[in-house]
């Protein structure tokens, strides 16, 4: 039997560790709208499916594949969706810089470069902390800050 689109969204939300409220905030819709989608009382729009696909790190087509999502709506979905936030991108760059520093640890300039990178990233992470309101992102920033020291 096919999984309903609402049940799939609910399952993926739970696997991500999000409440209906936190998913609603990410989608800029109400918690009630998320609840109605998950209970299959409403069919999510193409816009909502595309945003959900990005949040769940998959293509819109993969999100609705083998579900009860209407074929006519599925045909209008884009092939790809943005899957990473600016914060996730920045944190990946930090991880890249830290890996680079580990490779240079024994070089003559290793300590100087480490100090420069640490100072730069400390300032960037402090600026990001001022902008972030999402609890998951705050936790990621805290973990990133700990990696620096």
N, C-alpha and C positions, 0 to 999 in steps of 0.2 A: 504494500500500500504506500502511496506517495505521502511524504511528509508535507504538512501544510506550510505555507510561507510563514505564518505566524508562529508555529511551533519551532521552525528552524531559527527564526530570529530570537525567540525566547531562549533556545538552547545555546546559541552562539553568545548571547548576552551573558548568560549564566557562566559559560565557560570562560568568558573574559573577566568575570568577577564584578560585573557592573549591576547596579540596581536599575530599575526602570527609570528612576529619576535621573541617574547619571547618564544613561543612554539618551534620554530625552534632551538633556542639556547639550550633549554633543551634536544632536540633530536639529536643535532649535525648534523642537515641538514640545507639546505638553506630555506629562507623564500619563495622562489619561489616553492620549493618542497612541502612545507606545503600548499601553495595556490593551486597547482596542485592536491594534494590529496583532499582538501576540495571541489574543483570543479569537482571531480570525473574524472579528466583527467588521473590520474595514480592510481593504486591500491597499498596501502602501503604494504611493505614487512612484513614478520612475525616478523622480528626484530623490525621494526617501530611500529607495532601493540602492541607488548609486552611492548615496552617503553611507548607508549601512555597509555596503560592500567595501568601501574604503576603510571604515572603522574595523571591520573584521578581516582586513588584509586579503581580499580576494576580488576577483572581477565581478561585476554585476551579474553576468551570465552564470557564473559559478554559484553565486548566492541563490539564484532562483531555480537552477537546474534540478530536475526531478522533484519539484514541489508543485503545489496547486496554483502557483502564480500564473495569471492568464497569459497565454502564448502571445496574444496581440500586444500586450504591454511589454512582454519580454523582448519582442522583436525591436522595440523602440529604445531599449537600453543601450548606453554606450559600451564599447568593448572594454574600456579600462576606467578605473577610478583612482583618484589620489589615495595612496595607502599610508602615507607617513606625514606626521605633523612637522612643523618647523622645529619643535623641540626635539623630536626623535632624530631629525637630521643633525641638529647641533650636537646631540649626545653621541651620535655615531662618529662625528668629526672628532670629538674629544677622545673617544676610544681609539681612533686612528692615531691621534697625536701621542697618546700614552704608549701605544705599541711602538711607535717610532722612537720615543724616548728610551724605551727599554732596550732597543737595538743599539742605541748610541750611549748607553750607560757607561761603558768603559772607554769611550773616546775622550780626548783631551778637553773638548768643549762640552762634554756631557752634562756636568753640573750647572754650567752657565745656561745652557739651552733649557734644562729642566726648570730652572728658576724663572726664565722668561716665559715659558709655556704655562707654568703654574700661575704666575701673576696674571697673564692674559686670560686664562680660563677662570680664575677666581673672579675677576671683574665681570666676565660674560655671564657666569652662573649667578652672581649677585644681581645683575640686571634682569636676567630671566626670572629669578625668584620674585622680583617686584611685579612682574607681569602675569604670572601664573595664578590661576584661581582653582584649577582642578586638583583634587587631592592626589590622584595617581601621578600627575605630573610633578607635584610638589615632592612626592616620595622619590621619583626618578632623579630630581634635581639634588635631593639630599644624598642619594646614593652616589651620584656623580661627584659631588663635592668631597665625599669620603674617599673616592678613588684618587683624587688629587693629592691627598696627604698621606 
